[in-house]
Amino acid sequence: MTWLMMLALLWIVPSAWGHAPAAQTPDEINLFAFDPWSWSLLIGSALLYVRGLRRLRQRSGEIGRQRDLLLFCAGWLSLAMALGPPLDPLGGYLFSAHMLQHEILILISAPLLVLSRPGGLLLWGLPASGREGFKRLRRQRWLRATWDGLTSAQGAWLLHAAVLWGWHLPALFDASVRNDAVHALQHSSFFLSALLFWWALLQRRQAGAVLYLFTTAVHSSLLGALLSFSPTVWYSPYLETTRFFGLDPVDDQRLGGLIMWIPAGLVFLAAGLLLTARCLREPPLTEESR
């Protein structure tokens, strides 16, 4: 619970202030633009983690598990790739690039960070007053009840599905491209709901986790297939901008649908197989060990 709450706090400030295209001609496109808010949060989280590593080493002489450190670095780098240039500016012009951002956040960044278990180090990176305040916050009954609901397999599955399908409604998706604040909310909700989803299934290892992975693969692949086979463009902001790159808007949408369809299905299938193998090797977690 600790590390997910820590990362959620880091993402309370809008983390990706939009990429509504301002260019009117191909010569005006700037693919090296970066958002200071998202990079401030990325750098801040890295510094907090490094500070926690240093304090752990000073206190106990240990530096934590190398595997966890490598997983955290990989997850952090994937976040930087999704939210930085050239992919983030490109997402304002190409639907397929926007989809690639979402898939990195959901399928790469979130599970890597869940597996890295950075909670203790992030907590040690805070000043003493911050750690005490965070511990008091965790003891709140209402927060614990909310947390248990969101991280149950059913709750995390429903939230992730609602976020995925809801943001792909044309009205909401168009607003996310045109409005910076809505775009920040979109990326933050994708990332945080994916963190909850993967944590509920990979760390809590609840009964039926494989079924939830399978059904998520089915419904996310279905959405990708609908986008791929649609003869019309769903999202109006891309009707004009794809021409800057010599693409037809329908072809761009089909590519975006394929990016959602195939990688998501493969990742969820692989995760289901790995989770099945782990469950066969190890006894399930008890409530006291969670």
C-alpha positions in Angstrom: 0.0 0.0 0.0 2.7 2.4 1.0 4.5 2.8 -2.4 1.3 3.2 -4.4 0.1 6.0 -2.1 3.5 7.6 -2.5 3.3 7.5 -6.3 -0.3 8.7 -6.2 0.8 11.8 -4.2 3.5 12.5 -6.8 0.8 12.5 -9.5 -1.7 14.8 -7.7 -0.1 17.7 -9.5 -1.1 17.4 -13.2 1.6 15.4 -14.9 1.3 15.9 -18.6 0.0 19.3 -19.5 -1.3 18.4 -22.9 -0.1 18.5 -26.4 -2.7 20.3 -28.3 -1.0 21.0 -31.6 -0.3 24.7 -32.4 1.5 24.1 -35.7 -0.3 25.1 -38.9 2.4 23.8 -41.2 4.9 20.9 -41.0 7.7 23.4 -40.6 6.2 24.6 -37.4 6.2 21.2 -35.7 8.5 21.0 -32.7 9.1 17.4 -31.6 11.7 18.4 -29.0 9.3 20.3 -26.8 8.9 18.9 -23.3 6.5 19.6 -20.4 8.1 21.0 -17.3 5.4 19.7 -15.0 5.8 16.0 -15.9 9.6 16.2 -15.9 9.6 18.0 -12.5 7.6 15.1 -11.2 9.8 12.5 -12.9 13.0 14.0 -11.6 11.4 14.6 -8.1 10.4 10.9 -7.8 13.9 9.8 -8.9 15.6 12.1 -6.3 13.2 10.8 -3.6 14.1 7.2 -4.5 17.9 7.9 -4.5 17.6 9.7 -1.2 15.8 6.7 0.2 18.6 4.4 -1.1 21.3 6.6 0.5 19.5 6.7 3.9 19.0 2.9 3.8 22.7 2.4 3.2 23.6 4.8 6.0 21.3 3.2 8.4 21.9 -0.5 7.7 24.7 -0.7 5.2 22.3 -2.2 2.7 21.3 -0.8 -0.7 18.2 -3.0 -1.3 17.7 -5.7 -3.8 19.5 -5.1 -7.2 16.5 -6.6 -9.0 14.1 -4.0 -7.5 16.5 -1.2 -8.4 16.7 -2.3 -12.0 13.0 -2.7 -12.3 12.4 0.8 -10.8 14.9 2.3 -13.3 13.3 0.5 -16.2 9.9 1.7 -15.1 11.1 5.3 -14.6 12.8 5.3 -18.0 9.6 4.1 -19.7 7.7 6.9 -18.1 10.2 9.4 -19.3 9.9 7.9 -22.8 6.1 8.1 -22.8 5.9 11.6 -21.4 8.9 13.2 -23.1 10.0 14.2 -26.5 9.5 13.2 -29.3 6.6 10.9 -28.3 4.6 13.4 -26.2 4.6 16.2 -28.8 3.9 13.7 -31.6 0.8 12.5 -29.8 -0.8 15.9 -30.5 -0.6 15.2 -34.2 -0.9 11.4 -34.6 -3.5 9.2 -32.9 -1.2 6.3 -33.2 1.5 8.1 -31.2 -1.1 9.0 -28.5 -2.0 5.3 -28.3 1.6 4.3 -28.0 1.9 6.6 -25.0 -1.0 5.0 -23.3 0.2 1.5 -23.9 3.7 2.3 -22.4 2.0 3.8 -19.3 -0.3 0.8 -18.9 1.7 -2.2 -20.1 5.3 -1.2 -19.3 5.6 1.5 -16.7 2.9 0.4 -14.3 3.8 -3.3 -14.0 7.6 -2.6 -13.8 7.0 -0.1 -10.9 4.7 -2.5 -9.2 7.3 -5.3 -9.4 10.0 -3.0 -8.1 8.2 -2.4 -4.8 9.7 1.1 -4.2 7.5 2.0 -1.2 10.1 1.7 1.6 12.7 3.7 -0.3 10.3 6.4 -1.3 9.1 6.7 2.3 12.7 6.9 3.5 13.3 9.6 1.0 10.9 11.9 2.8 11.9 14.0 5.8 11.0 12.7 9.2 7.9 14.8 9.5 6.7 13.7 6.2 7.1 10.0 7.1 5.2 10.5 10.4 2.4 12.3 8.6 2.2 9.6 6.0 2.0 6.9 8.7 -0.9 8.7 10.4 -2.7 9.0 7.1 -2.4 5.3 6.5 -4.1 4.6 9.8 -7.3 6.4 8.8 -10.2 3.8 8.6 -11.9 5.5 5.6 -8.6 5.4 3.7 -8.0 1.8 4.5 -11.6 0.8 3.4 -11.2 2.8 0.2 -7.8 1.2 -0.5 -9.2 -2.4 0.1 -12.0 -1.7 -2.3 -9.8 -0.3 -5.0 -7.2 -3.0 -4.7 -9.5 -5.9 -4.6 -9.4 -7.8 -7.9 -12.9 -6.8 -8.8 -12.5 -3.2 -7.9 -9.2 -2.8 -9.7 -10.5 -4.6 -12.8 -13.7 -2.4 -12.9 -11.7 0.8 -12.4 -9.2 0.0 -15.1 -11.9 -1.0 -17.6 -14.0 2.1 -16.9 -10.9 4.4 -17.3 -9.9 2.7 -20.5 -13.3 2.7 -22.2 -14.4 6.0 -20.8 -11.5 8.0 -22.1 -11.9 6.5 -25.6 -15.4 8.0 -25.9 -15.0 10.6 -28.7 -16.1 13.6 -26.6 -13.7 12.9 -23.8 -10.8 11.9 -26.0 -11.2 15.1 -28.2 -11.2 17.2 -25.0 -8.0 15.5 -23.9 -6.3 16.6 -27.1 -7.6 20.1 -27.1 -7.4 20.9 -23.3 -4.2 20.7 -21.3 -5.9 20.1 -17.9 -8.1 17.3 -19.4 -5.1 15.7 -21.0 -3.2 15.7 -17.7 -6.2 14.0 -16.0 -6.4 11.4 -18.8 -2.7 10.4 -18.5 -2.8 10.4 -14.7 -5.9 8.3 -14.6 -4.5 5.8 -17.1 -1.3 5.5 -15.1 -2.8 5.3 -11.6 -5.6 2.9 -12.5 -3.0 0.7 -14.2 -0.9 0.8 -11.0 -3.8 -0.3 -8.9 -4.7 -3.0 -11.4 -1.2 -4.6 -11.6 -0.7 -4.2 -7.8 -4.0 -6.0 -7.1 -3.1 -8.9 -9.4 0.7 -9.2 -9.0 1.3 -8.3 -5.4 -1.9 -9.4 -3.6 -2.3 -12.4 -5.8 -6.0 -12.8 -5.2 -8.1 -15.7 -6.4 -9.2 -15.3 -10.0 -6.3 -13.0 -10.9 -5.6 -15.0 -14.1 -9.3 -14.6 -15.1 -9.1 -10.8 -14.6 -6.0 -10.7 -16.8 -7.7 -12.7 -19.5 -10.9 -10.6 -19.5 -8.8 -7.4 -19.6 -7.0 -8.8 -22.6 -10.3 -9.5 -24.3 -12.0 -6.1 -23.7 -8.9 -4.0 -24.4 -8.3 -6.0 -27.6 -11.9 -5.5 -28.6 -11.5 -1.7 -28.3 -8.4 -1.9 -30.4 -10.2 -4.0 -33.0 -13.1 -1.5 -33.1 -10.6 1.3 -33.8 -8.8 -0.7 -36.4 -11.8 -1.8 -38.4 -13.7 1.5 -38.2 -14.2 3.1 -41.7 -14.5 6.5 -40.1 -12.3 8.6 -37.8 -13.5 8.7 -34.2 -11.5 11.7 -33.0 -11.8 15.0 -34.9 -8.6 16.7 -33.8 -6.6 14.2 -35.9 -8.5 14.9 -39.1 -6.2 17.7 -40.1 -2.9 17.0 -38.3 -2.1 13.6 -39.7 -1.5 15.1 -43.2 1.6 16.8 -41.8 3.2 13.3 -41.7 1.7 12.1 -45.0 -0.8 9.8 -43.3 -4.5 9.3 -43.9 -6.5 9.9 -40.7 -8.2 6.5 -41.0 -4.9 4.7 -41.5 -3.5 6.5 -38.5 -6.5 5.4 -36.4 -6.1 1.8 -37.7 -2.4 1.8 -36.7 -3.4 3.2 -33.2 -6.0 0.4 -32.9 -3.4 -2.2 -33.8 -1.0 -0.8 -31.2 -3.7 -1.2 -28.5 -4.9 -4.5 -29.8 -1.9 -6.7 -30.3 0.6 -5.6 -27.6 -2.0 -5.5 -24.9 -3.2 -9.0 -25.7 0.3 -10.3 -25.7 1.3 -8.6 -22.4 -1.8 -9.7 -20.6 -1.5 -13.3 -21.9 2.2 -13.4 -20.9 1.3 -12.0 -17.4 -1.4 -14.6 -17.0 0.9 -17.4 -17.9 3.6 -16.2 -15.5 1.1 -15.6 -12.7 -0.2 -19.1 -13.2 3.3 -20.6 -13.0 4.0 -18.6 -9.8 0.8 -19.7 -8.2 1.6 -23.3 -8.9 5.0 -22.9 -7.3 4.1 -20.9 -4.2 1.3 -21.0 -1.6 -1.1 -18.1 -1.7 -0.5 -15.1 0.5 -2.4 -15.0 3.8 -4.1 -11.8 5.0 -1.4 -11.3 7.6 1.4 -11.4 5.0 -0.1 -8.7 2.7 
